[in-house]
Structures are given as C-alpha cells and as structure tokens.
Amino acid sequence: MRGVTDDARPQDAPLLDELMPWSVAPPRFGRSWIVAPDARTLRTRWDRLVAAEGAEREALFRPSRARTQASAVASLPGQRTGTVRFAREAGPCPAPVRVAHGPFDEQWLLPDHRLIDTARPELWRVAGEPQLFAVEQGYAPGAAGPALLVTAALPAGRPGRIRPLFRRPGGHEPNLAPGLLDFLGRRYGQEAGALDWLAWTVAAALPSPAGCRVPLPAGPEVWTAGVALGRDLLDVQLRGALSGTKPRLPGGRRPYVRAAVPARPTTMAYDSEDEALLLGGGRISPVPAEAWEFRVGGARVLEQWFAHRTAPAEPGSLEAIGPVAWPQEWTSELLDLITVLALLGAREPERAALAARAAEEAADGAADGTAALRAAGVLPPPARARRPASVLDHREEGPEGQFVLL
C-alpha cells in the first residue's frame, strides 16, 4: 500500500469545511499575561494589576487597539465577571477556566471579556458537556502529525479553525451538513451519529493546502474500522472521557519520576537508550520513543509543552509573575501527557494506513465522495449552516451592568 503523500491525496475527497460548515477562528488574547499553566499565577497577576495605579497600572495592563482599561465590553456567555470599565475594577479575581492553549496543552485563562481582544463569544455560548471541539492543524507539506485534534476544553491560543461538534448547548443540533448522517447511514447500512462522524474524521482526515479533507470509503468495512479506531483515539485525546477509564500504557508500564525535577529546569532532552526524559537534572522514565517523537504540525509536542512553562518573560511584566519553583501538578500533567502521546504514537501507523486506504479508494474512483454527496443534496451546505445558531436562553450582561438580548 502506498503512503499518503501530497500527490496521492484524492482531490475529490470533500473538505471538512463543507461537512462541518460552522467554524470559528481561534480567539486572540491581545495580552499573554491572562493565560498561565496554573490558576494560582493568574490570581497573583490579577491582584498585582488591580493594586497598581496610574501609569504603572496602564503599563501592566498592556492596552491594545481592541482593549484598553476604558473599553466598554459585555461579559462572556456563561461567565460571571465584571462589566464596569476595567479602569475602575478593584474586585477579586474571576475564577480561571481551563482552555486548550495548544496541542495537548491545557492551561488556565482569565475569562474576562475586558481583557481579551477577540474572545469569540459564539464559542463560549456552546461550550460545556457534551460539546467537543475539532481543531484543524496548520498545513505544512511533509510535516508529521494528525491533521485534526479534538478537545473538550475551549480552544484558545493560536490553533487552526475550530469546529464545534454541536451548534447549540447541551449537545443539540450537530454541526454537520444537513442530511450527512442520513447519507452515511444509507451508504454503510448502519446508523451513524455525530460522534461516529467525529471519530471517522479523527482517524481518516488528511491535510491539504485547502484544509482537512475527509475521504469517504465505498463500503462499510473501512468505515466501521475507522469509526472504531477513531473512538479509541478520541478517548485517548480526551483523557478517557468516553470510556470512563484513564489512559494507561499496555503491559503495566507507567512513567515515573526517577530523579526530582529541579526548581527551575531550563532544558529538556531524551535518552533513547534508557527511554528517559531529562528535565535539567530531573529524570522521568520509561518514556516510549513514540511519546518523545509525537509531533503536530511538525513540532514536537513535549518540547512545546515544556517551552510554554519555562520561556523567559520581560522583567517587571505580569507575564514574569509565576511559580517560584516547578509545581508538582506540572509533573503530574507531564506524566499524563507522556502516556497520551505514547498511546497515540503507537497507533499512528494504524491510523495512517487506514487514512491511506480510504484515500486510495477515493483516488481509484471507488468512493466518489464529493459527487455522491452532491447527488444526494448534502453538498453544498446551505448558507445558514455556516452561521452560529440563535441561542435565546442565555442572559448575558452587557457593559456597565446592562443586559443584552440575543
């Protein structure tokens, strides 16, 4: 079986943009101090800011064209934060929320609309169980790694296009081209739900310059295998949320801290002979090679995760406020991340082979995905499917305590 190369990718395979029509650009923070790997840091930064006055407070805030301390801004959907102009803010820190700040990197965010340049309120309206967010990864020719990642946390930072699985809160109205699930049910002779579709895309999505493409196999065999594989991969990405069982390495293996991580590690390296991850003088093993080599968009995930916690910041800035020593919870998160990446990496050849098989069927004309979808009236999706749904049961506070109608 030939590999999935740029030349072999079926141009007839429909774009994910057509099949999950509503997408949202990633939020833009405008100031990096509002996100951190631990919640305590955010509370300390908030207290430092609101205690400052005059020019010092202005400099710490880091005003932008979109946000200054005088900006009048509504609260974010589902968040209880102040709406007075931030220049008059003197209250306690709002409760930080967990966000997906990068591939497999969950951090904490101050969910205050007055601090975020472009928060994408439409995403906040539909967040919460059982919502899942499919995040397209940037296209880089020849780069290793999955084309699509899924998270239950609201994606933030600088990911690609974000596609919620559902258009409304509570898991209502799948964000799919109208008629797609019925089409899949007829084509493969089995009921297909929104989660089945998401599982298939995780297993079979292919990167392309135009965005993720999703080949559709001709018969049920490849589809069924892909959905089963995709559900396993989804469960690992979601840390066992689907199965209720925390991911673990096979054979009873488990990464342990063999030498304590120093207070301020500055380097990360890998000892392939001993399967050990080295953080300064700290040592963690066993760390399977699949975990160390796992990449997204060509970048090694473990190195990115470490850099986000150790990169130097401008002295005197709010960004420079952080833990005085490496927190224990970071080590626990790292051990979990190693397990997740090892499990995904071990199954990457299987995933790539399945995607290649689906792509070859389409390339050979056996699947004829886009044409069949157009003939069934599934494509093109109607314009309304590309817009967020109206959500009328939310009461959202506008600037200076006013309430807005949606």
HELIX and SHEET records of a PDB file:
HELIX    1   1 LEU A   16  LEU A   19  1                                   4    
HELIX    2   2 SER A   32  ILE A   34  5                                   3    
HELIX    3   3 ALA A   39  ALA A   51  1                                  13    
HELIX    4   4 GLY A   54  PHE A   61  1                                   8    
HELIX    5   5 PHE A   86  ARG A   88  5                                   3    
HELIX    6   6 HIS A  113  LEU A  115  5                                   3    
HELIX    7   7 PRO A  121  VAL A  126  1                                   6    
HELIX    8   8 LEU A  180  TYR A  188  1                                   9    
HELIX    9   9 ALA A  194  ALA A  204  1                                  11    
HELIX   10  10 PRO A  220  GLN A  237  1                                  18    
HELIX   11  11 PRO A  250  GLY A  252  5                                   3    
HELIX   12  12 ALA A  289  GLU A  293  1                                   5    
HELIX   13  13 VAL A  301  THR A  310  1                                  10    
HELIX   14  14 LEU A  318  ALA A  320  5                                   3    
HELIX   15  15 GLN A  328  ALA A  363  1                                  36    
HELIX   16  16 GLY A  369  ALA A  375  1                                   7    
HELIX   17  17 ALA A  383  ARG A  386  5                                   4    
HELIX   18  18 PRO A  399  GLY A  401  5                                   3    
SHEET    1   A 4 VAL A  35  ALA A  36  0                                        
SHEET    2   A 4 ASP A 105  LEU A 109 -1                                        
SHEET    3   A 4 VAL A  97  GLY A 102 -1                                        
SHEET    4   A 4 LEU A 154  PRO A 155  1                                        
SHEET    1   B 3 LEU A 148  THR A 151  0                                        
SHEET    2   B 3 PHE A 133  GLU A 136 -1                                        
SHEET    3   B 3 ILE A 162  PRO A 164 -1                                        
SHEET    1   C 2 PHE A 166  ARG A 168  0                                        
SHEET    2   C 2 HIS A 172  PRO A 174 -1                                        
SHEET    1   D 4 TYR A 256  ALA A 259  0                                        
SHEET    2   D 4 GLY A 282  SER A 285 -1                                        
SHEET    3   D 4 ALA A 276  LEU A 279 -1                                        
SHEET    4   D 4 MET A 268  ASP A 271 -1                                        
SHEET    1   E 2 ARG A 295  VAL A 296  0                                        
SHEET    2   E 2 ALA A 299  ARG A 300 -1                                        
SHEET    1   F 2 GLU A 396  GLU A 397  0                                        
SHEET    2   F 2 PHE A 403  VAL A 404 -1                                        
END                                                                             
